Amino acid sequence: MEARLGSLLADKDAPELLKSILDNDLIRATRKYADAEPLILRYIIQIHIHRCILADDLYLFGLDEHNETILRSIAHAMEALEPKRDFLTIQRWRSETLQALAKIDGFQTEQARLATTVSKDLFATLTYLLPEIATQAESGWKRLHDTVTMPAVHLATNMRFSTSVYRIITHLPRSVSSSSSSAQHDNHIIYHPDIQRYTIIDIATQKVLRPDSVLKVADDGRIGEHVMVVQPLLLRMQKDSAAGVALAKPAVAVKLDEPMAKRSKGVGKMAGWASSWFGGEPPEAGRT
């Protein structure tokens, strides 16, 4: 995998997905820390799944562009009707319409077809980095399909069925990551209070930091630099507010300024990524 990453940007045959999400900084970090390979794979998987299935601009995964345009236009037109329809009324119409649409055989067939394509494309991308898994092509993409893609499809579908608005954020928002009182913040800096806000993983050891982990803390609270988000933030948005309620906090790979001096829980035991986050209890249909 290290050799493939080293030549990725110059390789014309490399998957476009990898070229679009892996910059030189990420490649250098991964090559420097050999044990970080599982983290970079998690990062690639969650970015691919987010773009294809969970992105905010997807009205409903599996819905064709023509019908999506019609539904968006109807929802927009309802705002101009008299008597005035409030936001929740329009959301209820959208929720019930999408739930009815999802029961149509043709939609279910198309959604299943697209999900299979996502799984196969993802497996092909991972095969570029890990050629040894190419021999597992049939079982490999199916395993990804069952454990990652379909749980993500179910989550995305149930979020769209809900009358609430959800957002999935795959980067570290400045408003969340900035812990210093200074007016100027570097979005790549991670501060000690962030340990309680995120799941923070030391990229050098793959260990998860805890509040009682022994770390070198700078005077302003800095402990290291953000490298990549390997599990996104899931928010349920609140009416008349830019803020949201965090339903799943992000997992962030961090390069510590100084090595940790105390053993912590490893990534392998981290309460979950694919099995818990993508496959956990999604928002219930119609829940506000």
Phi, psi and omega in degrees: 000321180301317180295320180295320179295323182297328182253008188304306188293336181266351184274113181292342180267359180292145179302138181297329178303314181296317181296331184279341185241343182256107177267179184298324181296317180293319180296317179297317180297319181291321180288330180289322182249097185300328182284357183275359182306316178300328180290317180294325177294319177298320179298313180299315182297313184290329177292317180298314181295320180296313182298320187275330191235321192252003183299146183300330184275003175272116183295315175197123181300125182105346180277131182287160187299321182298310181290328176299316179299319179298313183294320178296320181294320178296314180300319179293319181294329180297334181293337182264359182287155173244136355294160184299136173265129178281174184301316183295323178299315179293322178296322178294320177299314180298316181299311182293323179295315181291324178296321178293318179300321183292346179272352181283132183303318182297321177293315181300320179295316181292320179296319178295321179296315180295322179297320177297319178297317178300316181296316181292320178296319179296316180296320178298322178295316179293328179297327177300319180280330184233076184303335183294342180272359181299331180289348181256025189311308185292311181286330184295308181292329179292323177295317174299320182300315184284323188263340183237302188295307184293320173301323178293321177298316179296318178297312181299317181296314181292329175295320179288333177288333184289153174278350175276163178252128180244149175229139175245122186246119185263002175240177181263106183296142180300322182294338181267320188278343185276112181253342181285154178278355180295149179288337181255125182235141172264118186293349180269350182277137176248131182252161183303319178299340180295341179301328179274342181272327183235171161269112185255126183247126175288116185294336182285329185238349186064023177266146180271129180285145176240163179302332181264008176296140181276111185229156171278120182246123179289169182301327180270005179095357182294139174236344181175196182237139175292133178253310179197154175266118183259353171215125187285168176271132177249122182241142165257118187285151180253145181298138177058032178211140178281344180279164178220166177269123181285120178261335176212119183280154182286152171254127189236126173277129188231140171266109182288148177294324177223147181301148174295146181251010181218138180295139179229176182291137182277163181300326183300335180258003183295130180296111190349150183254268183299314187287330184257313184285303179288327185256006180286189182288112179282166176303141181284148178301130177080000182287138181259000000 
